[in-house]
């Protein structure tokens, strides 16, 4: 638009008139024609060249001004948009931070009896020939698994946790000053195979019986008992409910004591829930006595401790 208006103003005012000329020179009473750069000649061709040069200069100047104004206008709109966005975010954050708050935390705790026990057994065999050692280990473990089935323990509750084959070496000889390197290279004199399994027992009345029977038929290592819950979710939810109730009671007490009004809950944060099983207690005179029938196992399940914390953030105001 600016460019069209500019050229309209120029074209409305012609630079010269042919009426000022006649054959042979100036018309009577005519004045010479001047341009911005000085006096032009009297010839028609030279006058037209002066007009074209002036016309070209004005054209370039007008186009440059149009492009400059267009770029400045676009940059201005971008700056205005950024300016309008920043204060809105700042006001929202300031309003939220300026609100008075009350933060309270509480812990919920409960003890529940376990409903499962995980027993850790192992069969360990040692010998010079690896094949024979592995065969003996497999036979003993087969008797252990069969005994578990006879005690009504399903196969999905029996899990192999590790199976290791360990070479056995003689004690390293002392190397003399003149000894050769071959004398110091260790040689294998045997093998040790250790097969460890976890057995989950859900009938806690037979835990001691399972320990005795498994050690009699083939297991020769017992690592202990870990107690647990078949489904921990109900206990976890109950603990969170207790923690939330305690936190609300604490907030009500503080608000009443400080003459404050609890407007609304702004934030709820769970601090996590932990399930702490009791330490397994097991007493056995010896593996040999248990295998011979002279030993006995005594187990005590105890209780599982479940802890959970909840944090509440209230918006408050004076009463």
C-alpha angles and dihedrals in degrees: 000000000000091000094051092048091049093054092044090059092050097047092050090064113052115208096229145359127234089217090079091068135070134168111300101016142311122004116243110285094008121140127218117262120240131194133196094273098048140283120340125213125258097246120106094232094050092049091052091051091053090050092049093050092051090046092052093049092052090047094055093045093051094048092049092051091049093053092046093051092047093053092046091051093052092047090050093055091050092052092048091053093051091047092053094049100050101058093050093059093043093052092049093052094045093050092051094046093048093057111105112243142190119208121195132175131194138177128225120206136178138164120222130180115249120249099197140041127203114209120199116211134169137193114213124188131177132193147131097258116061095208092053092046092051092047092052091048092052092049093052093046090049089057090050093052092046091052090051090053091051088054088056096253110148119231092242088066093058116080133176108229100179142001115189132180110198123187116225120224131191119246109283111261121233111260114228123212092259097038121127127237093248091065091059098049108104118237127205114249099174149336137253121205120194120187114184126190137181118221118197113210117193096178100073092191092073099044094104091044092052091053093051096045096046093050090050097053102046119309112111101176128060119185101184146263130289119195124212150148125268090217117021097177099086092051092047092051091048091052092051090050091053092048092050092050091050092049092051091049090050092050092049091050094050093046092050093048094048096041093245134143122227103224101180144322109267100180140010120198128186113215095199136265125251129195112206114191120205120255111266113247117203131164124194127160093218140316091252093054091048092052091050092050095247097105132073137201124226120189133181120196100195118181136301117235118219119193130184136168132205130189123202126194116201131191107229138192135180116276 
